[in-house]
Amino acid sequence: MKLTDTILGAMRRAALTRGGQVAIPAVFIVPTLFMFVYLLFETAKLSREKIRHQFAVDSAAFIEMSGTSDFLNRTAYVNGAFPYRIFREAFACNVSGGDGNLVPKTDDTKDECLYALLYNVGAFPIYGSDDASSDDSALDSEKLWKVAFAPRVTMGGGTVNLNVDNPSFPETMVLFEKSKVTRMYLGWEAANSIFNTYATVYMLLGDVQSAQRSVYEKLTERFNFYRKSYYLNTGECQDSPDSCGEMGLTASGTNSIVNNKIKMKMNYIQSVYIAARKLVGGMDPLRVVETDPPVAFQAPGLFQLSVVQNRDALSSMAQGLDVYQDWDVSDTYFAKASELKALAGCQQVGNKVCVHARIAVQCPRYNSGNNCVWPNPTPKYQTRLYP
């Protein structure tokens, strides 16, 4: 029995000795594991905040520039597709009601179609040929919509090219020139009806474009879409939501959203001249008479076309505008906010912690000026977000 007790006592003493050997390393390992878990927790908090701010900036930039692409697309429609389709339906000679749009000649030569007659004096742009025989059903699949005025138009005593980035319109549009009307049977009432249609369409298009430009300028006056989106997705700027996101809008200088706001110019004519035959009696009952002076419009005139004045902004948008948005980072258990800024600060925002996005507005001509407003007005601008 004594031998058994001795053996059991020795075993218990050995077990106690091994337990002490485990306890000593545990004193160092457990705090280290705790520190590691806390480090993961702090890192996760920072990552979550950065992801949240990155999402907010991406969303704000995309929403802001989507308004620009919509405005450019709507302007392209007003410049090209709308007047082309409207006047094609009204004056073409191979669509419904077309026979009434033929103007007889006095020399018994082939009748002239109003669609070609008005197109050749620069009254409106068209797609395809001036006899309205072109099939425009495939426009949507074309890379560029080649809607254009006649190549060379006689206006204001000279020949002008209206199919350039910034065309010059004369003060007076000559719809029916007296020298041409003397060789036609175009009645005064018919000429006035055509003039009224022409003026009504372009007054309507001018009102539409003016309203579109006013809305765009109002929305980009303070770039509220960017500010409100950033505010709603981050909860920052609660004391001053109107100035929220200021750094993101301006930090990249000449390549910022603020410095690349579109400036749209609307072109007008001041009056319209027409000549036609009018029943006046006497030896020459159908005498050619003319508007003297031309029919004038109230200021600013009769709308014709919109063009982008700052085309360098379109080029910048094609490459992408940079958005650097700073955000406040708090002290952590392992580093102070100032240390984090020194390690991960962005020079563009004064070495503060920031997130970055690059937002682009591109049309099929993005490699050659990115101008699809005029000429070749193609409403295919898209907003693209890059990391």
CORDANOR-V761380 format. One record per residue. N is the residue number from 0. PHI is phi as a letter, one per 30 degrees, with the letter a starting at -180 (* if undefined). OMEGA is omega in degrees with one decimal (none if undefined). Layout:
BEGIN
n = [N & N]
phi = [PHI & PHI]
omega = [OMEGA & OMEGA]
END
This chain:
BEGIN
n = [0 & 1 & 2 & 3 & 4 & 5 & 6 & 7 & 8 & 9 & 10 & 11 & 12 & 13 & 14 & 15 & 16 & 17 & 18 & 19 & 20 & 21 & 22 & 23 & 24 & 25 & 26 & 27 & 28 & 29 & 30 & 31 & 32 & 33 & 34 & 35 & 36 & 37 & 38 & 39 & 40 & 41 & 42 & 43 & 44 & 45 & 46 & 47 & 48 & 49 & 50 & 51 & 52 & 53 & 54 & 55 & 56 & 57 & 58 & 59 & 60 & 61 & 62 & 63 & 64 & 65 & 66 & 67 & 68 & 69 & 70 & 71 & 72 & 73 & 74 & 75 & 76 & 77 & 78 & 79 & 80 & 81 & 82 & 83 & 84 & 85 & 86 & 87 & 88 & 89 & 90 & 91 & 92 & 93 & 94 & 95 & 96 & 97 & 98 & 99 & 100 & 101 & 102 & 103 & 104 & 105 & 106 & 107 & 108 & 109 & 110 & 111 & 112 & 113 & 114 & 115 & 116 & 117 & 118 & 119 & 120 & 121 & 122 & 123 & 124 & 125 & 126 & 127 & 128 & 129 & 130 & 131 & 132 & 133 & 134 & 135 & 136 & 137 & 138 & 139 & 140 & 141 & 142 & 143 & 144 & 145 & 146 & 147 & 148 & 149 & 150 & 151 & 152 & 153 & 154 & 155 & 156 & 157 & 158 & 159 & 160 & 161 & 162 & 163 & 164 & 165 & 166 & 167 & 168 & 169 & 170 & 171 & 172 & 173 & 174 & 175 & 176 & 177 & 178 & 179 & 180 & 181 & 182 & 183 & 184 & 185 & 186 & 187 & 188 & 189 & 190 & 191 & 192 & 193 & 194 & 195 & 196 & 197 & 198 & 199 & 200 & 201 & 202 & 203 & 204 & 205 & 206 & 207 & 208 & 209 & 210 & 211 & 212 & 213 & 214 & 215 & 216 & 217 & 218 & 219 & 220 & 221 & 222 & 223 & 224 & 225 & 226 & 227 & 228 & 229 & 230 & 231 & 232 & 233 & 234 & 235 & 236 & 237 & 238 & 239 & 240 & 241 & 242 & 243 & 244 & 245 & 246 & 247 & 248 & 249 & 250 & 251 & 252 & 253 & 254 & 255 & 256 & 257 & 258 & 259 & 260 & 261 & 262 & 263 & 264 & 265 & 266 & 267 & 268 & 269 & 270 & 271 & 272 & 273 & 274 & 275 & 276 & 277 & 278 & 279 & 280 & 281 & 282 & 283 & 284 & 285 & 286 & 287 & 288 & 289 & 290 & 291 & 292 & 293 & 294 & 295 & 296 & 297 & 298 & 299 & 300 & 301 & 302 & 303 & 304 & 305 & 306 & 307 & 308 & 309 & 310 & 311 & 312 & 313 & 314 & 315 & 316 & 317 & 318 & 319 & 320 & 321 & 322 & 323 & 324 & 325 & 326 & 327 & 328 & 329 & 330 & 331 & 332 & 333 & 334 & 335 & 336 & 337 & 338 & 339 & 340 & 341 & 342 & 343 & 344 & 345 & 346 & 347 & 348 & 349 & 350 & 351 & 352 & 353 & 354 & 355 & 356 & 357 & 358 & 359 & 360 & 361 & 362 & 363 & 364 & 365 & 366 & 367 & 368 & 369 & 370 & 371 & 372 & 373 & 374 & 375 & 376 & 377 & 378 & 379 & 380 & 381 & 382 & 383 & 384 & 385 & 386]
phi = [* & d & d & d & d & d & d & d & d & d & d & d & d & d & d & d & d & d & e & d & d & d & d & d & d & d & d & c & d & d & d & d & d & d & d & d & d & d & d & d & d & d & d & d & d & d & d & d & d & d & d & d & d & d & d & d & d & e & d & d & d & d & d & d & d & d & d & d & d & d & d & d & d & d & d & d & d & d & d & b & d & d & d & d & d & d & d & d & d & d & b & d & c & b & b & e & i & d & e & d & c & c & c & d & c & d & c & i & d & e & e & c & d & e & e & d & d & d & d & d & c & i & d & a & d & b & c & i & c & d & c & i & d & d & d & c & d & c & e & d & d & d & d & b & c & d & c & a & d & e & e & b & c & d & b & h & i & b & c & b & c & d & c & b & e & b & d & c & c & d & d & c & c & c & d & b & d & d & d & d & d & d & c & b & c & c & d & d & d & d & d & d & d & d & d & d & d & e & d & d & d & d & d & d & d & d & d & d & d & d & d & d & d & d & d & d & d & d & d & c & d & b & h & d & d & d & d & d & d & d & d & d & c & c & i & d & i & d & d & b & d & d & c & d & i & e & d & d & d & b & d & d & i & d & c & c & d & d & d & b & d & d & c & c & c & c & c & b & c & c & a & b & c & b & b & a & d & b & d & c & i & i & d & b & d & c & d & d & c & b & d & b & d & e & d & c & c & d & e & d & k & c & e & b & a & c & b & d & d & c & d & d & d & d & d & d & d & d & d & j & c & d & b & c & c & d & a & d & c & c & d & c & d & c & a & d & d & d & d & d & d & d & d & b & d & c & d & d & c & i & h & c & d & b & b & b & b & b & c & b & b & b & b & e & c & d & d & b & j & i & c & c & d & a & d & h & d & b & d & b & d & b & c & b & c & c & d]
omega = [-179.8 & 179.5 & 179.7 & 178.8 & -179.4 & -179.8 & 179.5 & 179.0 & 178.6 & 180.0 & 179.2 & 179.5 & 178.1 & 179.5 & 178.5 & 179.3 & 178.3 & 177.1 & 177.8 & 177.9 & 178.5 & -175.8 & -177.0 & 176.1 & -179.3 & 179.5 & -179.2 & -173.7 & -175.7 & 176.5 & 178.6 & 176.7 & 179.0 & 178.0 & -180.0 & 178.3 & -179.4 & 176.5 & 176.7 & -179.9 & -179.7 & 178.7 & 179.0 & 178.3 & 179.2 & 179.9 & 179.6 & -179.8 & 179.8 & 178.7 & -179.8 & 179.4 & 176.9 & 176.9 & -179.2 & -180.0 & 178.4 & -179.2 & -177.6 & -179.0 & -178.9 & 180.0 & -179.1 & -175.5 & 173.5 & 175.7 & 178.0 & 180.0 & 176.8 & -179.6 & 178.7 & 179.0 & 179.8 & 177.6 & 178.0 & 176.5 & -178.7 & -178.9 & -170.3 & -170.2 & -176.5 & -180.0 & 179.5 & -178.0 & -177.7 & -176.7 & 174.4 & 178.6 & -174.8 & -168.0 & -177.6 & -174.7 & 177.1 & 174.1 & -176.5 & 179.9 & -172.7 & -176.9 & 179.8 & -179.5 & 176.0 & -179.7 & -179.2 & 177.0 & 179.8 & -177.4 & 176.7 & 172.8 & -175.6 & 176.9 & 179.6 & -178.9 & 179.5 & -179.1 & 179.5 & -178.0 & -177.9 & 177.3 & -175.7 & 174.8 & 176.7 & -177.9 & -179.4 & 176.6 & 178.8 & 171.5 & 177.6 & -174.4 & -175.8 & 175.0 & 176.7 & -179.8 & -178.0 & 178.0 & -178.8 & -179.0 & -177.5 & -177.8 & -176.3 & -178.5 & -179.7 & -179.9 & 177.6 & 176.3 & -175.5 & 174.3 & -172.4 & 171.8 & 173.6 & -173.0 & 178.2 & -175.5 & 176.3 & -178.2 & 174.2 & 177.7 & 179.1 & 179.4 & -176.8 & 174.4 & -178.4 & -177.0 & 177.2 & -175.5 & -177.8 & -176.3 & 177.7 & 177.9 & 177.9 & 177.7 & -175.6 & 174.6 & 179.2 & 179.8 & -179.4 & -178.4 & -174.5 & -177.8 & 178.9 & -177.6 & 178.2 & 178.6 & -178.4 & 170.0 & 178.9 & -177.0 & -177.8 & -179.6 & 178.9 & 179.6 & 178.8 & 176.8 & 177.5 & 177.4 & -179.9 & 177.1 & 179.6 & -177.5 & -179.2 & -179.3 & -176.8 & 172.2 & 177.6 & 178.7 & 177.4 & 177.5 & 179.2 & -178.0 & 178.1 & 178.3 & 178.4 & -179.9 & 178.9 & 178.9 & -179.8 & -179.0 & 177.7 & -178.5 & -178.4 & 177.8 & 176.6 & 180.0 & -173.7 & 178.7 & 178.5 & -175.3 & -176.5 & 178.3 & 179.3 & 179.5 & -176.9 & -177.2 & 179.5 & -176.5 & 178.1 & 177.4 & -178.4 & 178.8 & -178.2 & -178.1 & -178.5 & 179.3 & -177.3 & 176.6 & -176.9 & -177.9 & -179.8 & -178.1 & -170.8 & -167.9 & -175.9 & 172.3 & -177.5 & 179.8 & -178.7 & 178.0 & -177.4 & -175.2 & 178.6 & 174.3 & -176.8 & 173.8 & -174.5 & 177.8 & 177.3 & -179.4 & -177.4 & 164.0 & -174.1 & -176.9 & 179.0 & 178.3 & 173.3 & 172.8 & -179.3 & 179.9 & -178.1 & -179.8 & -177.5 & 179.3 & 178.9 & -178.1 & 179.3 & -171.7 & 179.9 & -176.8 & 175.9 & 177.5 & -176.0 & 175.4 & -178.2 & 4.7 & 176.6 & 179.9 & -176.3 & 178.3 & 176.2 & 179.6 & 6.9 & 179.7 & -179.8 & -177.0 & 176.7 & -169.4 & 173.2 & 177.1 & 176.9 & -179.4 & -178.2 & -177.2 & 173.6 & 176.9 & 177.0 & 178.7 & 178.4 & 178.9 & 179.3 & 179.4 & 178.9 & 176.1 & -177.2 & 177.0 & 175.9 & -176.0 & 177.9 & 174.7 & -176.1 & 177.0 & -176.6 & 174.1 & 174.8 & -180.0 & -173.5 & -178.6 & 175.2 & -179.5 & 179.4 & 178.6 & 177.5 & 177.7 & 178.9 & -178.0 & -172.1 & -177.7 & 177.9 & 179.2 & -175.9 & -178.4 & 176.9 & 179.0 & 171.1 & 175.1 & -176.2 & 170.0 & -173.5 & 172.7 & 174.7 & -174.1 & -176.8 & 172.2 & -170.4 & 172.0 & -178.5 & 178.7 & -174.9 & 178.5 & -178.0 & 176.3 & 177.1 & -178.6 & 174.8 & 177.4 & 173.8 & -0.1 & -174.7 & -176.7 & -174.7 & -176.1 & -177.9 & 174.5 & 177.5 & 176.3 & -178.7 & -179.2 & 178.3 & 179.0 & none]
END
